[in-house]
């Protein structure tokens, strides 16, 4: 029955797509999907050489290629759809909202955390636990809780990307075309999830077969495609802006803000005001303050155990890990925001041509796919669709690789079959990859929209992650029991609070409530950390001294430092705290300007552009002297 249905429906869908896409668009998309399959097949033998070859590319990939891959993996469909919507609604003030992630965690990684992490010379974040807490019951508990968090985090990101992909595809293949050929009923809100399943298969294929090397080379292809598409769309928007007035509310063109947002769309597009109310960003200073407070702590905690951490661990040295993290901001933001600003401007200029009605109501997250459908010319539409499908595949594949790393390295080889052969590891990699995908698809069906999923990840889940992972770097007395209990209560709070808080505080928008209650997440987690730490003795002295000698962190390590110096009088303390904080401050300014300057290009605000470029040059020169020239192993 099923094969007969698909045999009937697929030709019809192809014919429908061909009415919207020219032959060349279809060929470009098909060529990209074929290329990913070829990459997976070609690199399969390299990935099978060893566990490290599969999970980390054998630590042989150069930093700039890993940085480009990491940036490409962040150029995802869901995030890009969200950012186009933000720029459309909030204008230049939207450059701050991605601090929810927070995007400036890349600056913390660049300045010092990537090199600290890479010095551990491990395969996953859970394996790192042994370098900090040693062995024993407490270390085992800490290891297990990291694995649990990593898998929940990876599954959350996979579900987040999955929902975005489905909403994107829905514009190009309307459900009314497909539904009459499907032998079961699908509710409108679940249509995007159904579409996500089909295209997930390509990301699964090349990532499961080729491992990290396959992912990096596929990301390189994706980045090239997206760069071409971004430049073309930005130029199209600039040309349209030269002949059509851009009508936006007061304050839209300024990145600066007061206590309140003060952007009123009532006389232009009234329904946008409802979007602002739903988002909960009206009290912008309060929102910004909470976002900055949370962002600094998240960044100081180091990378979460996902694809970003795996790219850092895959570098050849600590110095290259720092360079890789810096390269991400430089190569990602200008290209990505040229595309984002291009589509946001086109959507504003020709708003009446957009189809944003989904399931009977306006969905502003449909601005990007609708704008592509309306404004992308022949050939360019194929490049854009291929690029954005590639963006989804890159994010999905990188996150899937991270999830596999934890399952294989920290569950299968640690507890189930420590002496597994290469062949057994290979087939277990394949099986775990498929299982992770199935679970993430199921979770995706429970996600209301992209923004809701994003808020749960960055405000809820990461809120429970912060306390334990800040203390592990900077405080010697913090032990494995403190880590376990801090993470456990933090994860529990992240899973329970989304159900408890909204009914208790109905006046706070549901999408933002987890951010405003971030201090509560933090307090609960800190309590777990402190109680757990003082209920058990300190970490073994030998482990602490080895960690301190190898990683060389700054912070509250005086007792350990004194013992290390007693044994090795030539050991030098890390005194770079002030310089690192200065470089972070300068780096965040530079990163923010890298976001703003492509927007000013597309908006043709050349006076603002000149100032922004000047700031980039000055901050770049400072970082060359105070960071790049000071890098060491």
Buried (B, 14 or more C-beta within 10 A) or exposed (E): EEEEEEEEBEEEBEEBBEEBBBEBBBBBBEEBBEBBBEBBBBBBEBBBEEBBBBBBBBBEBBBEBBBBBBBBBBBBBBBBBBBBBBBBBBBBBBBBBBBBBBBBBBBBBBBBBBBBBBBBEBBBBBBBBBBBBBEBEBBBBBBBBBBBBBBBBBBBBBBBBBBBBBBBBBBBBEBEBBEEEEEEEEEEEBBBBBBBBEBBEBBBBBBBBBBBBBBBBBBBBBBBBBBBBBBBBBBBBBEBBEEEEEEBBEBBBEBEBEEEBEBBBEEBBEEBBEBBEBBBBBBBEBBBEBBBBBBBBBBBBBBBBBBBBBBBBBBBBBBBBBBBBBBBBBBBBBBBBBBBBBBBBBBBBBBEEBEBEBEEEBBBBBBBBBBBBBBBEEBBBBBBBBBBBBBBBBBBBBBBBBBBBBBBBBBBBBEEEEEBEEEEBBEBBBBBBEEBBEBBBEBBBEBEBBBBBBBBBBBBBBBBBBBBBBBBBBBBBBBBBBBBBBBBBBBBBBBEBBEEBBEEEEEBBBBBBBBBBBEBBBEBBBBBBBBBBEEBEBBBEEBBBBBBBEBBBBEBBEEBBEBBEEEEEEEEEBEBEEBBEBBBEBBBBBBBBBBBBBBBBBBBBEEBBEBBBEBBEBBBEBBEEBBBEEEEE
